[in-house]
Amino acid sequence: MPEGNIIHRLARVHRRWLVGRQFTADSPQGRFTQDARRLSGRTLVGVEAHGKHLFHHFEGGVHLHLHLGLVGNIRHFRSTGPAPSTACRLRLASPHATLHLSGPQRCELLSPEEEAILRARLGEDPLRPESSASRAFEALRRGRAPLATVLLDQERISGVGNILRAEALFLARLPPQLPAAELRPDDFERLWTALRELLEDAARDGRIVTPHAPPDALSIPGRRREDRFCVYARGGQPCPRCSTSITRLSLSGRGLFFCPRCQAPRRGRR
């Protein structure tokens, strides 16, 4: 599932290349035909990202809400583009730019009020300028669940996925199984800074490269060669800081990666 950096990167690209254009819309797959007719002929006036959610604002107060989920994909083309696949849920076409959407978890039209209600349920997004670190801190500290668990709760912090939580916790030197209620202000400051910097760099560059990550991506099957991680998907390999073997555990059905030495629980933590 794309994490917040990918969605913000998409929003930036769409603001640059698609805003101001008038689109015809259809649904080759047939599952979005009625709503596509409502979009067709409208001009795109704005694009917003909030966590893993993407919002396209069309003239007349018609808002398109997208959540790509696990298999969603957006393809971009200059000019009219090729014929869409049979899986294409939505095609937005213009003489200068075309978008094909397939496999999204959510694809729906919302009113501005409905979008506001949805976004009010989402947690603070570290990449949005109005995000509040203090609200994010309080949201994380609710309950006794492990910090690694609550970081994936999109109603607490929005946009964090499995890769970003592993790398940010490593950079902040925080044990992933620390009860979230025991998170201290100085710990949170390091964590929030790590999340913002990882997200911003990845949104800008199109890849996640954790500072001081070893250049071993080429040796891992299935790994994009641009990505470089310190702990994620490196179970059994040496920590780039201390050479201790990276631990992999399963937490709530997701792989959790960390250095048992650099991220060891500290005694007397309150």
Secondary structure in CASP SS format (residue, H / E / C, confidence):
PFRMAT SS
TARGET T0000
AUTHOR 0000-0000-0000
METHOD secondary structure of the structure
MODEL  1
M C 1.00
P C 1.00
E C 1.00
G H 1.00
N H 1.00
I H 1.00
I H 1.00
H H 1.00
R H 1.00
L H 1.00
A H 1.00
R H 1.00
V H 1.00
H H 1.00
R H 1.00
R H 1.00
W H 1.00
L C 1.00
V C 1.00
G C 1.00
R C 1.00
Q E 1.00
F C 1.00
T E 1.00
A E 1.00
D E 1.00
S C 1.00
P C 1.00
Q C 1.00
G C 1.00
R C 1.00
F C 1.00
T H 1.00
Q H 1.00
D H 1.00
A H 1.00
R H 1.00
R H 1.00
L H 1.00
S C 1.00
G C 1.00
R C 1.00
T E 1.00
L E 1.00
V E 1.00
G E 1.00
V E 1.00
E E 1.00
A E 1.00
H E 1.00
G C 1.00
K C 1.00
H E 1.00
L E 1.00
F E 1.00
H E 1.00
H E 1.00
F E 1.00
E C 1.00
G C 1.00
G C 1.00
V E 1.00
H E 1.00
L E 1.00
H E 1.00
L E 1.00
H E 1.00
L C 1.00
G C 1.00
L C 1.00
V C 1.00
G C 1.00
N E 1.00
I E 1.00
R E 1.00
H E 1.00
F E 1.00
R E 1.00
S C 1.00
T C 1.00
G C 1.00
P C 1.00
A C 1.00
P C 1.00
S C 1.00
T C 1.00
A C 1.00
C E 1.00
R E 1.00
L E 1.00
R E 1.00
L E 1.00
A E 1.00
S C 1.00
P C 1.00
H C 1.00
A E 1.00
T E 1.00
L E 1.00
H E 1.00
L E 1.00
S E 1.00
G C 1.00
P C 1.00
Q C 1.00
R E 1.00
C E 1.00
E E 1.00
L E 1.00
L E 1.00
S C 1.00
P H 1.00
E H 1.00
E H 1.00
E H 1.00
A H 1.00
I H 1.00
L H 1.00
R H 1.00
A H 1.00
R C 1.00
L C 1.00
G C 1.00
E E 1.00
D C 1.00
P C 1.00
L C 1.00
R C 1.00
P C 1.00
E C 1.00
S C 1.00
S C 1.00
A H 1.00
S H 1.00
R H 1.00
A H 1.00
F H 1.00
E H 1.00
A H 1.00
L H 1.00
R C 1.00
R C 1.00
G C 1.00
R C 1.00
A C 1.00
P E 1.00
L H 1.00
A H 1.00
T H 1.00
V H 1.00
L C 1.00
L C 1.00
D C 1.00
Q C 1.00
E C 1.00
R C 1.00
I E 1.00
S C 1.00
G C 1.00
V C 1.00
G C 1.00
N H 1.00
I H 1.00
L H 1.00
R H 1.00
A H 1.00
E H 1.00
A H 1.00
L H 1.00
F H 1.00
L H 1.00
A C 1.00
R C 1.00
L C 1.00
P C 1.00
P C 1.00
Q C 1.00
L C 1.00
P E 1.00
A H 1.00
A H 1.00
E H 1.00
L C 1.00
R C 1.00
P H 1.00
D H 1.00
D H 1.00
F H 1.00
E H 1.00
R H 1.00
L H 1.00
W H 1.00
T H 1.00
A H 1.00
L H 1.00
R H 1.00
E H 1.00
L H 1.00
L H 1.00
E H 1.00
D H 1.00
A H 1.00
A H 1.00
R H 1.00
D H 1.00
G C 1.00
R C 1.00
I C 1.00
V E 1.00
T C 1.00
P C 1.00
H C 1.00
A C 1.00
P C 1.00
P C 1.00
D C 1.00
A H 1.00
L H 1.00
S H 1.00
I C 1.00
P C 1.00
G C 1.00
R C 1.00
R C 1.00
R C 1.00
E C 1.00
D C 1.00
R E 1.00
F C 1.00
C C 1.00
V C 1.00
Y C 1.00
A C 1.00
R C 1.00
G C 1.00
G C 1.00
Q C 1.00
P E 1.00
C C 1.00
P C 1.00
R C 1.00
C C 1.00
S C 1.00
T C 1.00
S E 1.00
I C 1.00
T E 1.00
R E 1.00
L E 1.00
S E 1.00
L E 1.00
S C 1.00
G C 1.00
R E 1.00
G E 1.00
L E 1.00
F E 1.00
F E 1.00
C C 1.00
P C 1.00
R C 1.00
C C 1.00
Q C 1.00
A C 1.00
P C 1.00
R C 1.00
R C 1.00
G C 1.00
R C 1.00
R C 1.00
END
